[in-house]
Every structure is written in structure tokens, then in C-alpha cells.
């Protein structure tokens, strides 16, 4: 018999011995567009040093095309355009981050996390772009945690699922802490 984790917690707290499984709660709705907007907003700081590299004109044109396609909600085409740009400059952390966000819009959580980690590994460990990397990773992990919390489980799996939920919660908190650690103030100006 499958039970939702919420129902098992309620049943164990009340001590009921129901023999029928309650209805599982609805799966949480993942709003990719809102998640990406929040990730991009996380990069905004009041006063911070932000160094931008010079870009290849071909890559910049592809980035602008991808942005225009995203605004039209043509996410598959936007991601393909970013892939073309990555073929030119494979390790560009900003491009990898944009590709992570495109993967998130396509609801490809594993790809989004992979691109964001790759961008962080090859880029700056501080600043707005760093915050976007870790905010993306946190959003992916939070989505997985939300799904895990609402997925029906067998009573025998309850303890194992609780342990996975606990670990997933720690993973989300760690990603958020990393995002916060990316903020470094600009040097004083005289």
C-alpha cells in the first residue's frame, strides 16, 4: 500500500490504524519562468565589483538571438542557439550559466545543475555570476526536495525516504549558503 509522506506523518502523529491509503497531495507546481527570474534577480547587488570579459562577436550575436528566442518562449530553439555559442567558446562561464537557465526552462533539472556546476568550476568564485550558478543549483535541489516530499511511498520505505528528505534539505541549504558566500563588496573608492 502506498502512502504519501505527509499522510504517514499525520497518521503516525495521531496513531491511527487506517487500512486505506489517503489521497496523495497534488504534486508541487514547478514554475520554471519564475525560478529563472529569481535566479537572475539574485545576481543584482547594491554595490559590487563585476568584471565582464570581452566577447567574440559571433558568440555575442548568438547570445542575443537566444535571449530573443527565450522572450518568445521558444525555449528549445534558445537552448540550441546557446549550444552553438558554446561550440565556439566551450568553457565560457556566462554562456554555461545561460545554458543552465535554458535547461531549467526546459525542465531538465539534471542538465541545469550540471551546466551551473560546470560554469562555477570554470569561472569566478565570487560576484553576480557566482550567485546565479549557486541559485540555479539551489532551485534544482529545492524542486527535487519538493517532489520527494510529495511522492507517495510504501510504509516500509518511510525511514529511508525521511533520511533522503533530510539530506536533500541539507543540500538545498548548502547551495543557498554558497550563493550567499559569492557576495563580495566593491573596493572602496577615494
Order of alpha helices (4+ residues) and beta strands (2+ residues): beta-alpha-alpha-alpha-alpha-alpha-alpha-alpha-beta-alpha
